[in-house]
Amino acid sequence: MPSTADVIIIGGGIVGASIAWHLSSAGCRNVVILERETQPGNGSTGKSMGGVRAQFSLAADIRMSQYSISVFRDFEKQTGHPSGYRPQGYLFAATEPRHLEYLRANHARQVTEGVRDARLISREEIVAMVPELRSEDILGGSFCGSDGFVDPHSVLTGFLKRTAEQGTQLVREARVIGIDVDGSGVAGVRTPKDVFSSRTVVNAAGPWAREVATLARVQLPVEPLRRMLVPTEPFDRISQRAPMTVDLSTGFHFRPEGLGFLMAWNNPAETPGFKVNVDRGVVEKILALAADRLRCLRRRK
């Protein structure tokens, strides 16, 4: 006989764990999480830069992010586990008039949606915040002090720990191979070892979401896209209190991490696919962008 659940969540990363915690906190005690790996968080969660921000352009994203920040702020009180939330802000640095227009439009929408500490800032304010930046081409930017970053693994652990205490079952090594559908909709989920019966199935499979949706005869336009992060060794020439800083001229961004910092850049030439290898060319591009924007990385003659 199949196991019966009120809700089945496919994917035990931070999204699936958050959904399970919210459901169990609202009183839903028969929730099952199906995780394909031996340990949750080996997918996008474990590879995240951990940024959280309300500085978005769409109202839905802004409202959702405001709620997320409030959860991370009180996370330990609610789950008994720290989130690692560091409200050091997000700083967007504009180098072209069109960047400023984009930030102004976003800021107006953020204010309308109730973001109180987002503000447009001058070049001089940016230099004061991050004096390490090469700034002669910077025109201005935007900053929100409640934005920042969290520890994704710690958040995942907190969600899973608390939701388990509230009755959620986590099933590991449970790759979904089938979703049963009948005249009333979804009826259940199959793994190589088990069958689970439920009328409510949540697809939180991250980069595998499209494959999972296909099992339920649903077309979902989700594609995996490789991103790479470059961490440094301990480095004391950038303040550990620096915000997440985004250079709008290139997309290069960085933030403090441990005793060093973490750098990233979204390669516009990247193509979809399940790629987990390191592209040395992209790493070199990130390092070149970092050396161009951060004066403290340039070699002294």
Buried (B, 14 or more C-beta within 10 A) or exposed (E): EBBEBEBBBBBBBBBBBBBBBBBBEEEBEBBBBBBBBEEBBBBBBBBBBBBBBBBBEEEEBBBEBBEBBEBBBEBBEBBEBBBBBBBBBBBBBBBEEEBBEBBBEBBEBBEEBEBEEBBBBEBEBBBEBBEBBBBEEBBBBBBBBBBBBBBBBBBBBBBBBBBBEBBBBBBEEBBBEEBBBEEEEBBBBBBEEEEBBBBBBBBBBBBBBBBBBEBBEEEBEBEBBBBBBBEBEEBEEBBBEBBBBBBBBBEBBBBBBEEBBBBBBBBEEBEEEEEEEEEEEBBEBBBEBBBBBBEBBEEEE
